[in-house]
């Protein structure tokens, strides 16, 4: 596989750590039963989703996310590595996007970001296990050059990754830096508007009391 084409969609994608676990849980619990069926391969119940989130290994794996301006996690991807030693290893990819923001290319961008990171970590093969009816994910994998093998209700796509280059390493570093900066700006803006809304709620009752007096 050669270099992935440069994406037309510019969207800040950042890596998520332990401090994002609660928002990851909120994101996945928001998914409908149908969406959970596509994401996990079965209609996961709330307790199963919580168990999955509790078991996330942020030291070994990589979690990527897209936040909106309200700091709601609207799309996320889990890049799971086959072992703690990533060099010449393999990885598996899973993604979910909230229904209101689908059709914007977020799934494809998360896949490209995961591929870039896997390459830079020395991974040689990336796998995607999905239901055969999940045509959106299979299309993303095929466009990246993956080979798809169908086995009844399930399909497996495997993508051979080329070695990292100086360009791929620098591209990931810059993208992560920009995404972190974007997140901080959103966090500061949210804090400002939350504080403003709180002051406004406190001021309005006082104003009504003054009017009555």
SELO-359782 format. One record per residue: residue number from 1; x, y, z of N, C-alpha, C in turn. Coordinates in Angstrom, 3 decimals. Layout:
SELO-359782
(pt NUM; (X; Y; Z); (X; Y; Z); (X; Y; Z))
...
***
This chain:
SELO-359782
(pt 1; (0.838; -1.194; 0.000); (0.000; 0.000; 0.000); (0.873; 1.245; 0.000))
(pt 2; (0.536; 2.221; -0.849); (1.299; 3.451; -0.902); (0.747; 4.466; 0.061))
(pt 3; (1.139; 5.728; -0.117); (0.652; 6.788; 0.749); (-0.845; 6.958; 0.538))
(pt 4; (-1.586; 7.154; 1.620); (-3.009; 7.442; 1.500); (-3.172; 8.816; 0.874))
(pt 5; (-4.230; 9.002; 0.056); (-4.462; 10.323; -0.509); (-4.752; 11.328; 0.582))
(pt 6; (-4.359; 12.567; 0.345); (-4.595; 13.605; 1.337); (-6.094; 13.850; 1.469))
(pt 7; (-6.627; 13.855; 2.688); (-8.067; 14.019; 2.870); (-8.527; 15.419; 2.506))
(pt 8; (-9.749; 15.504; 1.917); (-10.322; 16.797; 1.596); (-10.965; 17.417; 2.831))
(pt 9; (-11.354; 16.559; 3.777); (-12.027; 17.027; 4.978); (-11.010; 17.327; 6.069))
(pt 10; (-10.979; 18.584; 6.509); (-10.091; 18.969; 7.588); (-10.896; 18.988; 8.887))
(pt 11; (-10.610; 18.057; 9.757); (-11.320; 17.969; 11.021); (-10.331; 17.589; 12.106))
(pt 12; (-10.350; 18.288; 13.244); (-9.395; 17.983; 14.318); (-9.690; 16.622; 14.952))
(pt 13; (-8.732; 15.712; 14.862); (-8.840; 14.389; 15.473); (-7.723; 14.271; 16.499))
(pt 14; (-8.076; 14.035; 17.740); (-7.069; 13.961; 18.788); (-7.075; 12.577; 19.426))
(pt 15; (-5.942; 12.208; 19.984); (-5.863; 10.965; 20.738); (-6.498; 11.191; 22.107))
(pt 16; (-7.168; 10.168; 22.616); (-7.883; 10.271; 23.879); (-7.195; 9.434; 24.947))
(pt 17; (-7.099; 9.996; 26.143); (-6.478; 9.292; 27.255); (-7.480; 8.904; 28.314))
(pt 18; (-6.962; 8.469; 29.438); (-7.779; 7.996; 30.551); (-8.827; 9.016; 30.977))
(pt 19; (-8.481; 10.296; 30.928); (-9.407; 11.334; 31.384); (-10.613; 11.515; 30.462))
(pt 20; (-10.641; 10.819; 29.337); (-11.766; 10.894; 28.418); (-12.675; 9.667; 28.516))
(pt 21; (-12.391; 8.778; 29.454); (-13.144; 7.520; 29.537); (-14.650; 7.767; 29.722))
(pt 22; (-15.013; 8.729; 30.561); (-16.436; 9.002; 30.802); (-17.129; 9.488; 29.539))
(pt 23; (-16.453; 10.319; 28.765); (-17.058; 10.823; 27.526); (-17.140; 9.728; 26.474))
(pt 24; (-16.196; 8.808; 26.485); (-16.269; 7.663; 25.571); (-17.495; 6.817; 25.905))
(pt 25; (-17.717; 6.596; 27.201); (-18.890; 5.834; 27.635); (-20.173; 6.543; 27.215))
(pt 26; (-20.226; 7.844; 27.422); (-21.413; 8.617; 27.038); (-21.672; 8.496; 25.539))
(pt 27; (-20.609; 8.576; 24.738); (-20.728; 8.469; 23.284); (-21.318; 7.121; 22.880))
(pt 28; (-20.753; 6.051; 23.397); (-21.188; 4.705; 23.002); (-22.577; 4.386; 23.528))
(pt 29; (-22.917; 4.868; 24.711); (-24.251; 4.625; 25.261); (-25.320; 5.399; 24.503))
(pt 30; (-24.917; 6.447; 23.799); (-25.854; 7.223; 22.985); (-26.267; 6.463; 21.733))
(pt 31; (-25.420; 5.527; 21.278); (-25.718; 4.769; 20.061); (-26.986; 3.940; 20.232))
(pt 32; (-27.761; 3.863; 19.165); (-28.959; 3.027; 19.180); (-28.555; 1.553; 19.166))
(pt 33; (-29.523; 0.675; 19.392); (-29.246; -0.760; 19.357); (-28.740; -1.183; 17.980))
(pt 34; (-29.275; -0.593; 16.934); (-28.819; -0.901; 15.575); (-27.380; -0.471; 15.375))
(pt 35; (-27.049; 0.724; 15.871); (-25.680; 1.227; 15.738); (-24.700; 0.391; 16.561))
(pt 36; (-25.123; -0.037; 17.742); (-24.266; -0.902; 18.565); (-24.047; -2.245; 17.868))
(pt 37; (-25.056; -2.725; 17.187); (-24.948; -3.976; 16.426); (-23.855; -3.856; 15.366))
(pt 38; (-23.807; -2.725; 14.686); (-22.768; -2.491; 13.682); (-21.396; -2.304; 14.328))
(pt 39; (-21.361; -1.590; 15.454); (-20.070; -1.278; 16.076); (-19.432; -2.498; 16.727))
(pt 40; (-20.218; -3.292; 17.442); (-19.660; -4.410; 18.204); (-19.918; -5.780; 17.580))
(pt 41; (-20.777; -5.820; 16.552); (-21.114; -7.104; 15.950); (-22.280; -7.773; 16.631))
(pt 42; (-22.825; -7.126; 17.662); (-24.018; -7.597; 18.352); (-24.668; -6.393; 19.035))
(pt 43; (-25.942; -6.522; 19.362); (-26.669; -5.408; 19.979); (-26.299; -5.318; 21.453))
(pt 44; (-25.172; -4.696; 21.732); (-24.642; -4.630; 23.094); (-25.588; -3.883; 24.020))
(pt 45; (-25.790; -4.452; 25.204); (-26.586; -3.801; 26.228); (-25.727; -2.771; 26.960))
(pt 46; (-26.381; -1.916; 27.740); (-25.665; -0.846; 28.433); (-24.535; -1.395; 29.304))
(pt 47; (-24.804; -2.465; 30.042); (-23.769; -3.014; 30.925); (-22.593; -3.578; 30.133))
(pt 48; (-22.859; -4.087; 28.930); (-21.780; -4.597; 28.080); (-20.948; -3.451; 27.513))
(pt 49; (-21.607; -2.360; 27.178); (-20.888; -1.174; 26.706); (-20.010; -0.619; 27.821))
(pt 50; (-20.546; -0.543; 29.023); (-19.767; -0.027; 30.160); (-18.572; -0.928; 30.462))
(pt 51; (-18.771; -2.239; 30.321); (-17.667; -3.173; 30.559); (-16.582; -2.985; 29.500))
(pt 52; (-16.986; -2.755; 28.258); (-16.018; -2.496; 27.177); (-15.203; -1.241; 27.485))
(pt 53; (-15.885; -0.182; 27.883); (-15.196; 1.080; 28.182); (-14.265; 0.916; 29.373))
(pt 54; (-14.733; 0.201; 30.394); (-13.898; -0.016; 31.583); (-12.647; -0.807; 31.251))
(pt 55; (-12.710; -1.642; 30.222); (-11.576; -2.475; 29.851); (-10.622; -1.844; 28.847))
(pt 56; (-10.906; -0.624; 28.418); (-10.016; 0.029; 27.453); (-8.621; 0.202; 28.050))
(pt 57; (-7.608; -0.162; 27.265); (-6.222; -0.064; 27.713); (-5.558; 1.094; 26.980))
(pt 58; (-5.506; 2.240; 27.634); (-4.973; 3.433; 26.983); (-3.458; 3.394; 26.857))
(pt 59; (-2.798; 2.530; 27.612); (-1.344; 2.403; 27.500); (-0.952; 1.581; 26.272))
(pt 60; (-1.751; 0.563; 25.963); (-1.434; -0.316; 24.836); (-2.066; 0.164; 23.527))
(pt 61; (-3.371; 0.478; 23.588); (-4.109; 0.835; 22.380); (-4.149; 2.336; 22.168))
(pt 62; (-4.754; 2.724; 21.060); (-4.900; 4.143; 20.742); (-6.373; 4.422; 20.473))
(pt 63; (-6.896; 5.448; 21.130); (-8.276; 5.869; 20.928); (-8.251; 7.271; 20.318))
(pt 64; (-8.996; 7.453; 19.240); (-9.064; 8.760; 18.581); (-10.491; 9.290; 18.657))
(pt 65; (-10.628; 10.608; 18.758); (-11.962; 11.175; 18.866); (-12.111; 12.503; 18.162))
(pt 66; (-13.356; 12.798; 17.818); (-13.727; 14.092; 17.234); (-14.763; 14.722; 18.157))
(pt 67; (-14.474; 15.912; 18.641); (-15.386; 16.641; 19.518); (-16.033; 17.796; 18.763))
(pt 68; (-17.305; 18.077; 19.094); (-17.912; 19.280; 18.545); (-17.616; 20.460; 19.472))
(pt 69; (-18.171; 21.600; 19.165); (-17.828; 22.808; 19.940); (-18.385; 22.765; 21.360))
(pt 70; (-19.349; 21.879; 21.612); (-19.879; 21.727; 22.971); (-19.128; 20.657; 23.761))
(pt 71; (-18.028; 20.185; 23.204); (-17.205; 19.127; 23.793); (-17.981; 17.820; 23.942))
(pt 72; (-18.846; 17.556; 22.991); (-19.523; 16.267; 22.910); (-18.747; 15.402; 21.934))
(pt 73; (-18.427; 14.188; 22.350); (-17.675; 13.265; 21.502); (-18.624; 12.709; 20.437))
(pt 74; (-18.486; 13.183; 19.204); (-19.437; 12.821; 18.155); (-18.951; 11.658; 17.295))
(pt 75; (-17.663; 11.348; 17.362); (-17.125; 10.222; 16.594); (-15.852; 9.743; 17.272))
(pt 76; (-15.643; 8.425; 17.273); (-14.433; 7.895; 17.898); (-14.014; 6.600; 17.225))
(pt 77; (-12.744; 6.290; 17.355); (-12.198; 5.060; 16.791); (-11.261; 4.413; 17.797))
(pt 78; (-11.253; 3.094; 17.792); (-10.386; 2.320; 18.678); (-9.424; 1.517; 17.817))
(pt 79; (-8.143; 1.808; 17.956); (-7.098; 1.064; 17.266); (-6.450; 0.138; 18.283))
(pt 80; (-6.794; -1.142; 18.225); (-6.307; -2.122; 19.205); (-5.102; -2.860; 18.634))
(pt 81; (-4.025; -2.900; 19.398); (-2.808; -3.557; 18.950); (-2.775; -5.001; 19.434))
(pt 82; (-2.163; -5.860; 18.630); (-2.139; -7.294; 18.938); (-1.272; -7.612; 20.142))
(pt 83; (-0.318; -6.742; 20.454); (0.553; -6.961; 21.605); (1.145; -5.636; 22.035))
(pt 84; (1.800; -5.631; 23.199); (2.440; -4.408; 23.681); (3.580; -3.985; 22.768))
(pt 85; (4.210; -4.968; 22.102); (5.270; -4.673; 21.141); (4.631; -4.465; 19.775))
(pt 86; (4.561; -3.224; 19.324); (3.817; -2.905; 18.112); (4.613; -3.135; 16.835))
(pt 87; (5.932; -3.149; 16.926); (6.768; -3.271; 15.734); (6.504; -4.601; 15.048))
(pt 88; (6.216; -4.537; 13.745); (5.931; -5.707; 12.906); (4.713; -6.482; 13.382))
(pt 89; (3.889; -5.841; 14.212); (2.686; -6.486; 14.702); (1.491; -6.136; 13.834))
(pt 90; (0.302; -6.355; 14.396); (-0.928; -6.055; 13.680); (-1.849; -5.260; 14.595))
(pt 91; (-2.878; -4.686; 14.014); (-3.830; -3.905; 14.785); (-5.225; -4.100; 14.213))
(pt 92; (-6.217; -3.819; 15.051); (-7.611; -3.950; 14.635); (-8.321; -2.623; 14.864))
(pt 93; (-9.215; -2.273; 13.947); (-9.853; -0.958; 13.945); (-11.359; -1.078; 14.123))
(pt 94; (-11.927; -0.213; 14.979); (-13.370; -0.113; 15.152); (-13.753; 1.346; 15.259))
(pt 95; (-14.914; 1.719; 14.722); (-15.291; 3.131; 14.678); (-16.783; 3.288; 14.931))
(pt 96; (-17.162; 4.449; 15.471); (-18.574; 4.783; 15.645); (-18.747; 6.282; 15.457))
(pt 97; (-19.855; 6.662; 14.818); (-20.180; 8.063; 14.559); (-21.640; 8.279; 14.942))
(pt 98; (-21.916; 9.325; 15.698); (-23.289; 9.597; 16.102); (-24.150; 9.907; 14.878))
(pt 99; (-25.393; 9.466; 14.926); (-26.293; 9.548; 13.768); (-26.462; 10.959; 13.199))
(pt 100; (-26.597; 12.016; 14.034); (-26.830; 13.354; 13.471); (-25.685; 13.892; 12.609))
(pt 101; (-24.468; 13.361; 12.772); (-23.329; 13.917; 12.023); (-22.780; 12.929; 10.988))
(pt 102; (-23.544; 11.929; 10.644); (-23.079; 10.992; 9.629); (-23.159; 11.617; 8.238))
(pt 103; (-22.388; 11.057; 7.325); (-22.363; 11.583; 5.971); (-21.384; 12.718; 5.774))
(pt 104; (-20.586; 13.009; 6.797); (-19.611; 14.102; 6.703); (-18.179; 13.592; 6.515))
(pt 105; (-18.028; 12.290; 6.396); (-16.695; 11.736; 6.169); (-15.888; 11.493; 7.421))
(pt 106; (-16.498; 11.564; 8.602); (-15.749; 11.402; 9.841); (-15.176; 9.984; 9.991))
(pt 107; (-15.947; 8.983; 9.580); (-15.444; 7.608; 9.663); (-14.198; 7.404; 8.830))
(pt 108; (-14.217; 7.940; 7.616); (-13.050; 7.838; 6.738); (-11.841; 8.565; 7.289))
(pt 109; (-12.067; 9.744; 7.867); (-10.947; 10.507; 8.422); (-10.340; 9.790; 9.628))
(pt 110; (-11.202; 9.200; 10.460); (-10.688; 8.452; 11.607); (-9.882; 7.243; 11.147))
(pt 111; (-10.314; 6.611; 10.072); (-9.573; 5.464; 9.545); (-8.205; 5.913; 9.033))
(pt 112; (-8.158; 7.007; 8.309); (-6.885; 7.537; 7.805); (-5.940; 7.888; 8.949))
(pt 113; (-6.508; 8.479; 9.990); (-5.694; 8.851; 11.161); (-5.128; 7.606; 11.838))
(pt 114; (-5.965; 6.568; 11.952); (-5.522; 5.325; 12.574); (-4.452; 4.639; 11.738))
(pt 115; (-4.619; 4.652; 10.433); (-3.615; 4.056; 9.545); (-2.281; 4.777; 9.688))
(pt 116; (-2.323; 6.096; 9.727); (-1.102; 6.882; 9.881); (-0.382; 6.512; 11.173))
(pt 117; (-1.152; 6.427; 12.257); (-0.541; 6.104; 13.552); (0.021; 4.688; 13.558))
(pt 118; (-0.731; 3.736; 13.012); (-0.268; 2.348; 12.977); (1.032; 2.236; 12.189))
(pt 119; (1.112; 2.896; 11.064); (2.346; 2.893; 10.264); (3.515; 3.439; 11.072))
(pt 120; (3.264; 4.577; 11.726); (4.341; 5.216; 12.483); (4.777; 4.388; 13.685))
(pt 121; (3.915; 3.485; 14.139); (4.249; 2.600; 15.253); (4.915; 1.311; 14.768))
(pt 122; (5.071; 1.159; 13.463); (5.734; -0.026; 12.927); (4.810; -1.196; 12.645))
(pt 123; (3.505; -0.977; 12.712); (2.543; -2.045; 12.428); (2.570; -2.358; 10.930))
(pt 124; (2.497; -3.636; 10.596); (2.563; -4.043; 9.191); (1.211; -4.421; 8.604))
(pt 125; (0.254; -4.807; 9.447); (-1.060; -5.219; 8.957); (-2.155; -4.678; 9.859))
(pt 126; (-3.195; -4.154; 9.235); (-4.324; -3.611; 9.970); (-5.581; -4.375; 9.561))
(pt 127; (-6.382; -4.779; 10.557); (-7.582; -5.578; 10.303); (-8.835; -4.800; 10.694))
(pt 128; (-9.898; -5.063; 9.941); (-11.208; -4.524; 10.278); (-12.199; -5.675; 10.205))
(pt 129; (-12.771; -6.056; 11.340); (-13.791; -7.104; 11.389); (-15.154; -6.423; 11.467))
(pt 130; (-15.987; -6.648; 10.462); (-17.296; -5.994; 10.437); (-18.349; -6.964; 9.920))
(pt 131; (-19.595; -6.604; 10.160); (-20.696; -7.344; 9.569); (-20.710; -7.065; 8.070))
(pt 132; (-21.016; -8.071; 7.281); (-20.999; -7.914; 5.829); (-21.974; -6.840; 5.358))
(pt 133; (-23.020; -6.589; 6.143); (-24.002; -5.577; 5.764); (-23.528; -4.161; 6.076))
(pt 134; (-22.400; -4.029; 6.781); (-21.862; -2.709; 7.102); (-21.070; -2.194; 5.897))
(pt 135; (-21.804; -1.820; 4.874); (-21.173; -1.428; 3.608); (-20.359; -0.145; 3.736))
(pt 136; (-20.763; 0.746; 4.644); (-20.034; 2.014; 4.795); (-18.598; 1.754; 5.234))
(pt 137; (-18.406; 0.895; 6.247); (-17.060; 0.604; 6.734); (-16.259; -0.174; 5.709))
(pt 138; (-16.900; -1.102; 5.013); (-16.200; -1.874; 3.994); (-15.762; -0.986; 2.839))
(pt 139; (-16.566; 0.004; 2.504); (-16.193; 0.943; 1.439); (-14.976; 1.755; 1.843))
(pt 140; (-14.945; 2.214; 3.108); (-13.789; 2.969; 3.605); (-12.528; 2.125; 3.512))
(pt 141; (-12.619; 0.854; 3.930); (-11.457; -0.028; 3.906); (-10.992; -0.295; 2.477))
(pt 142; (-11.929; -0.546; 1.578); (-11.562; -0.821; 0.180); (-10.894; 0.382; -0.458))
(pt 143; (-11.394; 1.568; -0.177); (-10.807; 2.785; -0.754); (-9.364; 2.970; -0.307))
(pt 144; (-9.046; 2.466; 0.868); (-7.672; 2.570; 1.377); (-6.776; 1.474; 0.808))
(pt 145; (-7.367; 0.551; 0.043); (-6.578; -0.514; -0.559); (-6.642; -1.838; 0.168))
(pt 146; (-7.595; -1.986; 1.088); (-7.688; -3.220; 1.858); (-8.293; -4.350; 1.032))
(pt 147; (-7.888; -5.567; 1.348); (-8.476; -6.764; 0.766); (-9.584; -7.238; 1.692))
(pt 148; (-10.761; -7.444; 1.134); (-11.917; -7.828; 1.933); (-12.304; -9.274; 1.646))
(pt 149; (-12.413; -10.073; 2.683); (-12.830; -11.471; 2.568); (-14.137; -11.628; 3.320))
(pt 150; (-15.149; -12.123; 2.621); (-16.463; -12.293; 3.249); (-16.649; -13.737; 3.677))
(pt 151; (-17.159; -13.900; 4.903); (-17.452; -15.223; 5.440); (-18.857; -15.187; 6.029))
(pt 152; (-19.833; -15.346; 5.159); (-21.220; -15.309; 5.592); (-21.628; -13.932; 6.070))
(pt 153; (-22.116; -13.862; 7.299); (-22.622; -12.597; 7.837); (-21.516; -11.628; 8.226))
(pt 154; (-20.262; -12.098; 8.259); (-19.153; -11.248; 8.657); (-18.124; -11.123; 7.543))
(pt 155; (-17.408; -10.030; 7.567); (-16.338; -9.792; 6.605); (-15.094; -9.321; 7.339))
(pt 156; (-13.938; -9.618; 6.770); (-12.678; -9.140; 7.338); (-11.884; -8.437; 6.250))
(pt 157; (-11.496; -7.215; 6.563); (-10.636; -6.454; 5.658); (-9.247; -6.395; 6.268))
(pt 158; (-8.235; -6.668; 5.457); (-6.871; -6.534; 5.971); (-6.069; -5.658; 5.023))
(pt 159; (-5.350; -4.753; 5.640); (-4.612; -3.725; 4.923); (-3.139; -3.834; 5.261))
(pt 160; (-2.310; -4.044; 4.237); (-0.858; -4.089; 4.434); (-0.322; -2.667; 4.468))
(pt 161; (0.439; -2.345; 5.495); (0.922; -0.981; 5.686); (2.388; -0.860; 5.285))
(pt 162; (2.699; 0.225; 4.623); (4.084; 0.504; 4.262); (4.809; 1.093; 5.468))
(pt 163; (6.126; 1.020; 5.498); (6.879; 1.573; 6.634); (6.664; 3.075; 6.780))
(pt 164; (6.853; 3.557; 7.980); (6.728; 4.992; 8.253); (7.780; 5.770; 7.492))
(pt 165; (7.460; 7.015; 7.197); (8.396; 7.930; 6.553); (8.514; 9.180; 7.426))
(pt 166; (9.485; 10.000; 7.136); (9.617; 11.268; 7.855); (8.349; 12.095; 7.678))
(pt 167; (7.780; 12.051; 6.467); (6.562; 12.813; 6.187); (5.410; 12.322; 7.048))
(pt 168; (5.210; 11.002; 7.145); (4.093; 10.465; 7.921); (4.259; 10.769; 9.409))
(pt 169; (5.477; 10.724; 9.899); (5.722; 11.021; 11.310); (5.476; 12.488; 11.628))
(pt 170; (5.941; 13.371; 10.746); (5.730; 14.797; 10.949); (4.250; 15.155; 10.791))
(pt 171; (3.571; 14.518; 9.840); (2.151; 14.794; 9.613); (1.330; 14.435; 10.843))
(pt 172; (1.645; 13.304; 11.472); (0.910; 12.912; 12.670); (1.207; 13.867; 13.822))
(pt 173; (2.436; 14.270; 13.968); (2.812; 15.182; 15.051); (2.079; 16.513; 14.912))
(pt 174; (2.047; 17.049; 13.691); (1.384; 18.329; 13.449); (-0.123; 18.195; 13.659))
(pt 175; (-0.708; 17.114; 13.142); (-2.153; 16.926; 13.277); (-2.570; 16.803; 14.740))
(pt 176; (-1.791; 16.069; 15.521); (-2.120; 15.914; 16.940); (-1.976; 17.241; 17.681))
(pt 177; (-0.945; 17.997; 17.352); (-0.737; 19.301; 17.999); (-1.902; 20.240; 17.697))
(pt 178; (-2.335; 20.287; 16.440); (-3.449; 21.154; 16.062); (-4.748; 20.713; 16.731))
(pt 179; (-4.950; 19.402; 16.815); (-6.165; 18.884; 17.439); (-6.194; 19.204; 18.926))
(pt 180; (-5.050; 19.092; 19.600); (-4.971; 19.434; 21.017); (-5.270; 20.917; 21.232))
(pt 181; (-4.725; 21.762; 20.366); (-4.961; 23.200; 20.469); (-6.431; 23.519; 20.229))
(pt 182; (-7.026; 22.870; 19.246); (-8.442; 23.077; 18.942); (-9.319; 22.677; 20.119))
(pt 183; (-8.960; 21.571; 20.770); (-9.727; 21.100; 21.927); (-9.650; 22.114; 23.070))
(pt 184; (-8.472; 22.665; 23.309); (-8.319; 23.647; 24.380); (-9.134; 24.897; 24.107))
(pt 185; (-9.183; 25.320; 22.858); (-9.987; 26.492; 22.497); (-11.464; 26.216; 22.759))
(pt 186; (-11.928; 25.015; 22.359); (-13.325; 24.646; 22.593); (-13.628; 24.569; 24.084))
(pt 187; (-12.684; 24.027; 24.864); (-12.876; 23.898; 26.305); (-12.986; 25.274; 26.957))
(pt 188; (-12.132; 26.211; 26.551); (-12.165; 27.554; 27.110); (-13.455; 28.276; 26.727))
(pt 189; (-13.887; 28.086; 25.466); (-15.127; 28.725; 25.009); (-16.324; 28.162; 25.764))
(pt 190; (-16.341; 26.856; 25.969); (-17.443; 26.235; 26.703); (-17.484; 26.730; 28.144))
(pt 191; (-16.320; 26.841; 28.762); (-16.259; 27.324; 30.139); (-16.795; 28.751; 30.238))
(pt 192; (-16.425; 29.578; 29.262); (-16.901; 30.969; 29.250); (-18.416; 31.030; 29.141))
(pt 193; (-18.981; 30.280; 28.177); (-20.425; 30.338; 27.954); (-21.195; 29.684; 29.097))
(pt 194; (-20.634; 28.654; 29.713); (-21.285; 28.044; 30.877); (-21.333; 29.041; 32.040))
(pt 195; (-20.219; 29.757; 32.233); (-20.171; 30.765; 33.294); (-21.141; 31.903; 33.003))
(pt 196; (-21.184; 32.345; 31.756); (-22.091; 33.418; 31.343); (-23.542; 33.011; 31.561))
(pt 197; (-23.877; 31.754; 31.184); (-25.250; 31.258; 31.353); (-25.619; 31.202; 32.833))
(pt 198; (-24.646; 30.782; 33.686); (-24.903; 30.728; 35.121); (-25.164; 32.109; 35.696))
(pt 199; (-24.365; 33.079; 35.277); (-24.562; 34.451; 35.754); (-25.891; 35.018; 35.273))
(pt 200; (-26.262; 34.676; 34.046); (-27.514; 35.170; 33.492); (-28.708; 34.600; 34.256))
(pt 201; (-28.629; 33.301; 34.610); (-29.719; 32.680; 35.373); (-29.839; 33.309; 36.759))
(pt 202; (-28.679; 33.639; 37.356); (-28.688; 34.259; 38.681); (-29.197; 35.695; 38.616))
(pt 203; (-28.930; 36.380; 37.524); (-29.307; 37.792; 37.388); (-30.784; 37.971; 37.086))
(pt 204; (-31.361; 37.050; 36.286); (-32.756; 37.207; 35.864); (-33.736; 37.177; 37.033))
(pt 205; (-33.613; 36.216; 37.997); (-34.539; 36.261; 39.152); (-34.411; 37.552; 39.954))
(pt 206; (-33.177; 38.035; 40.117); (-32.963; 39.277; 40.861); (-33.625; 40.443; 40.146))
(pt 207; (-33.555; 40.439; 38.842); (-34.169; 41.514; 38.063); (-35.685; 41.479; 38.202))
(pt 208; (-36.281; 40.276; 38.201); (-37.718; 40.164; 38.345); (-38.158; 40.628; 39.731))
(pt 209; (-37.381; 40.306; 40.780); (-37.709; 40.736; 42.125); (-37.677; 42.259; 42.236))
(pt 210; (-36.647; 42.875; 41.605); (-36.546; 44.327; 41.632); (-37.766; 44.961; 40.939))
(pt 211; (-38.216; 44.307; 39.864); (-39.370; 44.842; 39.110); (-40.643; 44.769; 39.944))
(pt 212; (-40.775; 43.675; 40.718); (-41.963; 43.511; 41.566); (-41.969; 44.505; 42.717))
(pt 213; (-40.756; 44.839; 43.236); (-40.669; 45.786; 44.335); (-40.888; 47.217; 43.829))
***
